[in-house]
Amino acid sequence: MKKAAEGLLRSPSSVAHAVQSLEAALEVALFDRGVHGMSLNEPGQQLMVRLGQAWEEMEQAKSTLQHMAASRGKAVGHSPLFHLSISDRRLALMSAFSERRHAADVAALLGITQPAVSAAIRELDHGLSLPLFDRSSHGMRLTPAGEIMLLHLKRAVQIIRLAEAEITEAQGKVAGTVAVGNLPFGRAYLLPAAINALHERYPAVTVRTVEGRFDVLLNALWCGDVDFIVGALPAIDPAHYPGLEGEKLFDDTVTVMVSAGHPLAGLPQPALADTCAYPWVLPVEGSPIRELMKSAFQEQGLSTPNVVVDSADLTIIRGLLLNQQWVTAASRHLYHHEIHRGVLTPLTISLPKLPHCLGILRPGLDRATPAAKALMAMLRCLRTQAPA
């Protein structure tokens, strides 16, 4: 303890207090203590490995910022941020400025005063030759250097939280929160079914879903704001997102759908031409399903479907179908419950496959928390229970 204090330029009592506070927060001893001193035990070694990965992340940030500073004839200083000397509140402040432009909005969001925001900004900028914040008459935002620092800080903090979850798992507990990026084709059946199974087995795990465009969710996954993405996965450039892995759950098939009381539902072998007499509701022009249906009609020499309503809103589509006149084309997964209850009927009309699959996009499994792994395992179990 004395040698550690000398290396850190701290008093032995302050180092001892820090160690005790860390062990209390993790609810586990990190050191074996004896007459000859202290040594890391297994949980301590596990934490040390993850801390090394977090510091590597910050070294990448430092290297990138040094290159930016050198191009301006400057050098990056020894900011405490590179050693992860940042509180959760400071990290939240940087995140807030990536979304909001005014200090008053950030102060209200974080529940602090504007002078406290200004003081925090000065503290974060300290020791860097590149400013993290850009002040103008239109407000304040993160500079390119600030965006880079925030990205690597988030990734580093996520690694440390992963270490905490792994230590908790080693004590026989799976707990914590899983943040899932939820794409449309995962919402109706896949994710709810997996969450139900997860809660039955691991009731201490909570789930937070994040909805949005794929590019927004992809960025959130890359910086550690979500644990994985589930749904219809488009292709990504692996060069821009190294370390991310896609995992297929199902091939996504499209079915022509009507209500159980629709005239077409009673036909033994309905044909695509039969649907031309009825109004259609489909997603907007350019969407994968809309383009697929246009191709299917053209291949049979038919005019394009009579699309009266452009919508991808499941509530609107479901409401129209129940009117017993409308026709749509959709993934069976989206209407699994309605089909199971006999409310909607899929027609036996052969259609081409969609170019995407339903699956999971995640970091390597060595970067997934035990709770995230558990939820992904529940999603994999649905392969054997997929709607026919």
C-alpha positions in Angstrom: 0.0 0.0 0.0 2.9 2.3 0.8 4.6 1.7 -2.5 1.3 2.2 -4.4 0.8 5.5 -2.6 4.3 6.7 -3.5 3.7 5.8 -7.2 0.4 7.7 -7.2 1.6 10.6 -5.2 -1.1 10.0 -2.6 -1.2 9.2 1.0 -1.4 5.5 2.0 -4.7 6.2 3.8 -6.3 7.8 0.7 -5.2 4.8 -1.4 -6.5 2.4 1.2 -9.9 4.3 1.3 -10.1 4.2 -2.5 -9.5 0.4 -2.6 -12.1 -0.2 0.2 -14.6 2.0 -1.7 -14.1 0.1 -4.9 -14.5 -3.3 -3.2 -17.6 -2.1 -1.4 -19.1 -0.9 -4.7 -18.4 -4.2 -6.4 -19.3 -6.2 -3.3 -16.2 -8.4 -3.7 -12.6 -8.4 -2.4 -10.1 -7.6 -5.2 -7.0 -8.3 -3.2 -5.6 -11.1 -1.1 -4.1 -9.5 2.0 -1.2 -11.0 4.0 1.8 -10.1 6.1 3.9 -9.5 3.0 1.4 -7.1 1.4 -1.4 -7.4 -1.1 -1.9 -9.2 -4.4 -4.7 -9.3 -6.9 -7.1 -12.2 -6.5 -9.2 -13.6 -9.4 -11.8 -10.9 -9.5 -9.0 -8.3 -9.2 -7.2 -9.8 -12.1 -10.4 -9.9 -14.1 -11.0 -6.2 -13.5 -7.3 -5.4 -14.3 -7.7 -7.1 -17.8 -10.7 -4.9 -18.6 -9.1 -1.8 -17.2 -6.2 -2.5 -19.6 -8.7 -2.6 -22.5 -10.3 0.6 -21.3 -6.9 2.4 -21.2 -6.1 1.1 -24.7 -9.3 2.8 -25.8 -8.1 6.1 -24.4 -4.7 5.6 -25.9 -6.5 5.5 -29.3 -8.2 8.7 -28.4 -4.9 10.3 -27.4 -3.2 9.2 -30.6 -6.0 10.6 -32.8 -6.0 13.9 -31.0 -2.3 14.1 -31.1 -2.4 13.8 -34.9 -5.1 16.5 -35.1 -3.0 18.8 -32.8 0.2 18.2 -34.8 -1.5 19.3 -38.0 -2.0 22.7 -36.2 1.5 22.9 -34.8 0.3 21.9 -31.3 0.8 19.0 -28.9 -1.8 17.3 -26.7 -1.2 17.7 -23.0 -1.6 15.3 -20.2 -5.4 15.6 -19.7 -6.8 13.5 -16.8 -9.4 12.3 -19.3 -6.8 10.0 -20.9 -6.6 8.2 -17.5 -10.3 8.0 -17.2 -10.4 10.5 -14.4 -13.9 11.6 -15.2 -17.1 11.3 -13.2 -20.4 10.0 -14.5 -21.7 13.6 -14.3 -18.9 15.0 -16.5 -19.5 12.2 -19.1 -23.3 13.0 -19.0 -22.5 16.6 -19.6 -20.4 15.9 -22.7 -23.2 13.6 -24.0 -25.8 16.3 -23.4 -23.8 18.8 -25.5 -23.6 16.4 -28.4 -27.4 16.7 -28.5 -28.2 20.1 -27.2 -26.7 23.5 -28.0 -27.4 25.6 -25.0 -25.9 25.5 -21.5 -29.3 26.2 -20.0 -30.8 23.1 -21.6 -27.9 21.0 -20.5 -28.1 22.4 -16.9 -31.9 21.7 -16.8 -31.3 18.1 -18.2 -28.7 17.3 -15.6 -30.3 19.2 -12.7 -27.4 21.6 -12.1 -26.8 25.3 -12.4 -25.4 27.1 -15.5 -22.3 28.2 -13.5 -21.7 24.5 -12.6 -21.9 23.6 -16.3 -19.3 26.3 -17.1 -17.0 25.1 -14.4 -17.3 21.5 -15.7 -16.4 22.7 -19.2 -13.3 24.4 -18.0 -12.3 21.3 -16.1 -12.8 19.0 -19.1 -10.8 21.3 -21.3 -7.9 21.5 -18.8 -4.7 19.9 -20.0 -5.7 19.8 -23.7 -4.4 22.0 -26.5 -7.5 21.2 -28.5 -10.8 22.6 -27.1 -13.6 20.1 -26.6 -16.4 22.7 -26.9 -17.1 25.3 -29.5 -18.7 28.4 -28.2 -20.6 30.7 -30.6 -23.6 33.1 -30.6 -25.8 30.1 -31.6 -24.9 28.1 -28.6 -22.3 25.5 -27.7 -21.5 22.1 -29.2 -18.7 19.6 -29.1 -15.8 20.2 -31.5 -14.5 17.4 -33.7 -11.9 16.8 -30.9 -14.8 16.7 -28.4 -16.7 14.2 -30.4 -13.7 11.9 -30.7 -13.0 12.2 -26.9 -16.7 11.4 -26.1 -16.8 8.3 -28.4 -13.7 6.8 -26.8 -14.8 7.7 -23.3 -18.1 6.0 -23.8 -16.4 2.9 -25.2 -13.9 2.8 -22.3 -16.7 3.3 -19.6 -18.7 0.5 -21.3 -15.7 -1.8 -20.9 -15.4 -1.0 -17.2 -19.1 -1.6 -16.7 -18.7 -4.9 -18.4 -16.0 -5.8 -15.9 -18.5 -5.0 -13.1 -21.1 -7.3 -14.7 -18.6 -10.1 -15.1 -17.6 -9.9 -11.4 -21.2 -10.0 -10.4 -21.8 -13.0 -12.6 -18.8 -14.8 -11.0 -20.7 -14.5 -7.7 -23.7 -16.4 -9.2 -25.8 -13.4 -10.2 -26.9 -12.1 -13.5 -28.2 -8.6 -13.1 -28.0 -5.2 -14.7 -29.7 -3.5 -17.6 -29.6 -4.6 -21.3 -30.0 -1.8 -23.8 -31.3 -3.1 -27.1 -31.4 -1.2 -30.4 -34.8 -2.3 -31.7 -35.5 -2.2 -35.4 -39.1 -2.5 -36.7 -39.0 -6.2 -37.6 -37.9 -7.1 -34.1 -40.6 -5.3 -32.2 -43.8 -7.3 -32.8 -42.6 -10.8 -32.0 -38.9 -11.4 -31.6 -37.9 -9.1 -28.8 -41.1 -9.4 -26.7 -40.9 -13.2 -26.7 -37.2 -13.1 -25.8 -37.8 -10.6 -23.0 -40.5 -12.8 -21.5 -38.2 -15.8 -21.4 -35.4 -13.7 -20.0 -37.5 -12.3 -17.2 -38.6 -15.8 -16.2 -35.1 -17.0 -15.8 -33.3 -13.8 -14.7 -35.8 -11.6 -12.9 -33.0 -9.2 -11.7 -32.2 -8.2 -15.3 -34.0 -5.1 -16.7 -34.3 -4.2 -20.4 -34.3 -0.8 -22.1 -35.2 -0.6 -25.7 -33.9 2.1 -28.0 -35.9 2.8 -31.2 -34.6 4.8 -34.2 -33.1 4.7 -37.7 -30.5 2.0 -38.3 -27.7 4.5 -38.7 -28.5 6.1 -35.4 -28.7 2.7 -33.6 -25.4 1.6 -35.3 -23.6 4.6 -33.9 -25.1 4.0 -30.5 -23.9 0.4 -30.7 -20.4 1.4 -31.7 -20.0 3.8 -28.8 -21.5 1.5 -26.2 -24.9 3.2 -25.7 -26.7 0.0 -26.7 -25.6 -3.6 -26.2 -26.8 -5.0 -29.5 -29.3 -4.4 -32.3 -32.1 -6.8 -33.3 -34.3 -6.8 -36.3 -34.0 -6.6 -40.1 -30.3 -6.0 -40.6 -29.0 -4.1 -43.7 -25.3 -4.6 -44.7 -22.6 -2.5 -43.0 -19.1 -1.7 -44.0 -16.9 -3.7 -41.6 -14.0 -1.3 -42.3 -15.9 1.5 -40.6 -17.0 -0.7 -37.7 -14.3 -3.2 -36.9 -15.3 -5.8 -34.2 -19.0 -5.8 -34.9 -20.5 -9.1 -35.8 -23.8 -10.0 -37.5 -25.7 -13.1 -36.5 -28.7 -14.4 -38.5 -31.8 -15.6 -36.6 -34.2 -16.1 -39.5 -34.6 -15.5 -43.2 -37.2 -12.8 -43.5 -40.1 -13.9 -45.8 -43.0 -11.7 -47.0 -46.6 -12.9 -47.0 -49.7 -11.4 -48.6 -52.0 -10.7 -45.6 -55.7 -10.1 -45.3 -58.3 -10.3 -42.4 -59.9 -13.7 -41.6 -63.2 -12.3 -43.0 -61.7 -11.1 -46.3 -63.2 -12.6 -49.5 -59.7 -13.8 -50.5 -59.3 -15.7 -47.3 -61.9 -18.2 -48.4 -60.3 -19.1 -51.7 -58.4 -22.4 -51.8 -55.7 -21.2 -54.1 -55.7 -17.4 -54.3 -53.5 -15.8 -56.9 -51.7 -12.5 -56.9 -54.0 -11.3 -59.7 -57.0 -11.8 -57.4 -55.6 -9.1 -55.1 -55.9 -6.4 -57.8 -59.6 -6.0 -57.1 -58.9 -4.7 -53.6 -57.2 -1.7 -52.0 -53.6 -2.2 -50.7 -51.7 -0.6 -47.8 -47.9 -0.8 -48.1 -44.8 1.0 -46.9 -43.7 4.0 -48.9 -42.0 3.9 -52.3 -38.4 2.7 -52.2 -38.9 0.5 -49.1 -37.8 -3.1 -49.5 -41.4 -4.6 -49.3 -42.8 -2.0 -51.7 -40.1 -2.7 -54.3 -40.5 -6.5 -53.8 -44.2 -6.3 -54.5 -43.7 -4.2 -57.6 -41.3 -6.8 -58.9 -43.7 -9.6 -58.1 -46.6 -8.0 -60.0 -44.3 -7.2 -62.9 -43.0 -10.8 -63.2 -46.6 -12.0 -63.6 -47.4 -9.3 -66.2 -49.8 -7.5 -63.8 -50.1 -3.7 -63.2 -48.7 -2.5 -59.9 -50.9 -3.0 -56.9 -53.6 -0.4 -56.1 -51.8 1.2 -53.1 -54.3 3.6 -51.5 -52.4 4.1 -48.3 -48.6 4.5 -47.9 -47.8 3.5 -44.3 -45.4 1.3 -42.3 -47.3 2.0 -39.1 -48.4 -1.5 -37.8 -51.4 0.0 -35.9 -52.8 1.7 -39.0 -52.2 -1.4 -41.2 -53.8 -3.7 -38.6 -56.8 -1.3 -38.3 -57.3 -1.2 -42.1 -57.0 -5.0 -42.5 -59.7 -5.6 -39.9 -62.1 -3.7 -42.2 -62.1 -6.9 -44.3 -61.4 -5.2 -47.7 -57.7 -4.3 -47.5 -54.6 -6.2 -48.5 -51.0 -5.9 -47.4 -47.7 -7.7 -47.7 -45.5 -8.0 -44.6 -43.2 -10.3 -42.6 -45.2 -13.0 -40.7 -43.2 -12.1 -37.6 -44.9 -8.7 -37.5 -48.4 -10.2 -37.2 -47.5 -13.4 -35.4 -50.1 -12.9 -32.6 -52.9 -11.9 -35.0 -52.3 -14.9 -37.2 -52.1 -17.2 -34.1 -55.5 -15.9 -32.9 -57.1 -16.3 -36.3 -57.7 -12.6 -36.8 -55.5 -12.3 -39.9 -54.9 -14.8 -42.6 -51.7 -15.2 -44.6 -52.5 -16.1 -48.2 -50.6 -18.9 -50.0 -49.2 -16.7 -52.7 -45.5 -17.3 -53.5 -43.3 -14.2 -53.2 -39.5 -13.6 -53.6 -37.4 -13.3 -50.5 -36.3 -10.0 -49.0 -32.6 -9.2 -49.4 -32.2 -8.9 -45.6 -32.5 -11.3 -42.7 -33.8 -11.0 -39.2 -30.8 -11.1 -36.8 -28.5 -9.6 -34.2 -25.7 -7.1 -34.7 -23.4 -7.0 -31.7 -19.8 -6.6 -30.7 -17.7 -9.7 -30.2 -19.0 -11.9 -27.4 -16.0 -11.1 -25.3 -17.4 -7.5 -25.1 -21.0 -8.5 -24.2 -22.3 -8.3 -20.6 -23.7 -11.5 -19.1 -27.2 -10.0 -19.2 -26.8 -9.1 -22.9 -25.6 -12.6 -23.6 -28.6 -14.1 -21.8 -31.1 -12.0 -23.8 -29.3 -13.0 -27.1 -29.5 -16.6 -26.0 -33.3 -16.2 -25.6 -33.5 -14.8 -29.1 -31.6 -17.8 -30.5 -34.0 -20.1 -28.8 -36.8 -18.6 -30.9 -35.3 -20.2 -34.0 -37.1 -23.4 -33.0 -40.3 -21.5 -32.3 -40.4 -19.3 -35.3 -43.9 -18.7 -36.7 -44.5 -21.0 -39.7 
